[in-house]
Amino acid sequence: MIHKLLLLIPIFVFTYIHSHAQDKAKGLTTSDSLLIYTGHLMLSGKNLMQEKVYLHFDNTGYFLGEKIWFKAYVTRAYDCKPTDISRVLYVELVNPGGEVIKKRKLKIDDHGQTHGDITLDSIYGSGFYEVRAYTRYMTNWGNSGIFSRVFPIFRKPDSPGNYNRKIIDSRNYRHRLPDYRETSTQPTEKLNVSFYPEGGKLVKGLKSKVAFLVTDENGKYIRTEGKVTDKDGNTLCHIQTDNEGRGAFDILPDESTFQLHLTEPNGHEQTFPLPQTEKEGCVMSLNGMAGDKVTVDLHGTESIKNRLLGYSLIHYGKLFTCDTLTIREGFQMKFHRDSLPEGVNQLTVFDSQGQILSERLFFIYPHPHETDSIRITTETPSLSPYGLIKLRVQTQPHASFSFSAMDAATMGNGNQGHIKSYLLLSSEVKGYIRHPEYYFESDDSIHRKAADLLMMTQGWRRYDWKLMTYQKDFGKEIQPIEDKLYLFGRIKALGKSLPTNHIPLKAVLYGNNGIQYGETQTDSTGFYGFDLPDLYGEWNMHITAEVEKKEKKIFHRYRQAVQPGQAAAFPIRMRSTSLASSELAFPSHL
């Protein structure tokens, strides 16, 4: 039966210090102030652990009328182990116009897994549709960290099984999302350039590396070449971008204006000014291109030198190591590659006021492990239409894996990587990554250089250092952990004489699989909640609210059966407070 919700649903607990650390550091020594920030990082790593979701699909493209089948893996961010936090997963289908048209709410088992499907039988037209997945807890960090994948949805075949013609209606915004890139027939001449100084900024008198990214008007990466000049037009260096439109050059900033000159596709030259130079600051130079060590050179202006500073190395939201340092001439930090955690690492240098002086992402290649191996062999000598195929699959004992087989004619999208490339790379950086699996092919200097340029040109931090050091809060309503299925709502009286606080509520759920009963009571603001058993399919809900009006022994009863996809509308209105749905009714799958 439905259980009464005695307390508010579990909210992730963390120790938040309301006043800024800078104020708390007053009267303390520099080392004590630095210790406060590192202590905050340790606390946030334990109490603000994030989650990741990866969906394994049965195909890379679909036709109208088909089903999208998927297996979901939900992990803790810092170690990619099955989550022990959330137990409810939301999966949504978004049309080319950005509207959520299908929604699933799925139970996550004790292994951090679940599965489901989305039928493409009632959507409007072909086009590029997005599937996104998240837990409610994940949304505390915004939408940038949720799982997202874009699929081409083609017109229904003229005859069953005929996949020769893959047709997408042109009205469905071909370039709305960049995950599926077609060659544009429109001429693109103008270039766009984004600059990313290593460590975050250019500082006068300190040699710096500047990475940059070149795209055209449609967001397509451009391979081009050019040069960097000073204010007098003198050439400082020549540059050339790679296939992903990325490049880098070294420069010694002063008060002059530096410019990057690039050649447009039409042969004309386009000029871009470099970012402004700061008078004071710290510059970081990281080198991990060769050998078994990662070296970090730090240089600072006179106001930074000989000051006691701190540094932190964060791996997927958890503090890996930290220490204090003093920048002197020739100062260098060294890390052995084998001692560093695999994937994306975030190195931050900060002062006793909690200000970030320099920050850098870098990538450590994950070494192959025997648990990664899945061997599949076929015992069927030849293939035939609609014939049976016998496969033999070998993996580690007690391993959990998902497998999909598809007709090559139905595939409609490019290579999107795999679960390892997503959990260790794609989920850690923002934006489109073409062929993420490339960075996992080898640990040679070529792949290291490509990965390093990727780290420098993304310009986004999944783990906000100031948030982790409690210098700022979430700035919004905190979304809770859903450790089971809950139903929330609020009653609102249309008449002023009817109260909404502490109102007894009775609920009945009707479905094909039976009937469920429950009772609860609203809080002082009219909100209520039920925790639910496992429910599948479509259910109707019937809620009764009993209100005693002043001293009269008369009870007003309001009843309304809530159909899936509808909101309740009666003298005491109910509104859902769920982040995932504005409906009081259940999605078609719970």
Secondary structure, DSSP 8 states (H G I E B T S, - for coil): --EE--S----------SS-HHHHTTTS-HHHHHHHHHHHHHHHHHHS--EEEEEEES-S-EETT-EEEEEEEEEETTT--B-SS--EEEEEEE-TTS-EEEEEEEE--TTSEEEEEEE-SS--SSEEEEEEEE-TGGGGG-STTSEEEEEEEE---SSTT--S-----GGG-TTSSTTS----SS----EEEEEEETTSSEETTS-EEEEEEEEETTS-B---EEEEE-TT--EEEEEE--TTSEEEEEE---SS--EEEEE-TTS-EEEEE---EESS-EEEEEE-SSSSEEEEEEEE-TTTTT-EEEEEEEETTEEEEEEEEE--TT-EEEEEGGGS-SEEEEEEEE-TTS-EEEEEEEEE-----GGG--EEEE--SS--TT----EEEE--TT---------GGG--S-----HHHHHHTGGGS-S--S-GGGGGS--SHHHHHHHHHHHHHS---SS-HHHHTTSS---S------SS-EEEEEEEESSTTS--TT-EEEEEEEETTEEEEEEEE--TTSEEEEE-----S-EEEEEEEEEE-TT---EEEEEEEE-TT----SSEEE----SS-S-SS--S--
